[in-house]
């Protein structure tokens, strides 16, 4: 999921921060018997909060702007799937 998300085109006037992306697999919400795939990355942007949020709403992303720096944002995308045999998700 991380590679697929990073291949998604960035919005205009936006670039990745040097930190790159972080990904995790496990149970983020609820009791288990499912896998939550979470990818988080930071961006530098000239877009407004509303413009960036609208762009990432299309892929169920959440956008957080860092206090004191309106050009710096964090995007999180969470997908849930059946746990199958994956013991990390039980």
N, C-alpha and C positions, 0 to 999 in steps of 0.2 A: 504494500500500500504506500509506503514511504516513497519509493521510486516513482510510482504512478503519480502521486501528488506533486512531487518535485518537477515532473515533466509537464505538468499543467502550466500553461502560459501565465506569467505574472500580469497583473493589471498595468496599465500605462503609468509611467513615472514612478515605478516601484522596483526595488531590487532586494535581494536577500542580504541580511546582515552576515558578517563573517562567521558567526557561530554555527551555521548550518542547521540541520534539522535533527530532531530527536524523535524516536519512535519507541512504543512499548506495546506489549501484548499481555493481556491478563483480564481480570475482572475489575473494571473501574467502577461500575454501578450495579447494584442488585446483588443477588445471592449466588450467582454462578450458573453453571451449565450453559454458558455462552462465552464467547471471546469478544473483548473490546480491544480494538486496534486504534491507538491514539498516536497522532503525529502532530508535533508542535514545531513551529519555526518562526523566526523573527524577521521583520521586514523594515526597510527604510522606504518612506513614501511621501509624495507630495499631495496625495489624495486626501480628501476629508474623511472623517470617521464614517459618515453615511455612505460615501462612495465605495470605500474599501469593504465595509460590511455588506453592502448590496452585492459586490462582486463575489465574495466568498459565501454568501447565503445560498448560491446556486449549487454548491457542493457540500452543504450542511456544515460549513466552517463557522467557528466563533472567533471574533476579532476583539482583542484587548489592546487599548492604547496605553502606553506607559505614562504615568504621571510626570508632568514636567517636560515631556518631549513629544509634541504632537506628530513628529515625523517618524516615530518609532512604534511599531505595532507587533503583537504576537498573534499568530493564527493557530488555532487548534481544530483538528478534524478528527471526529470520533465515529468509527463504524463498528457495528456489532454483527456477529455471525454465530452460528451454531458451534458449540465447543468441540463436537466430534470426539476424537481421541486425544486432543490436546490437554495435557494435565495442568498446564498453566492456567486453564480457564475453569477449573473445578473448585 
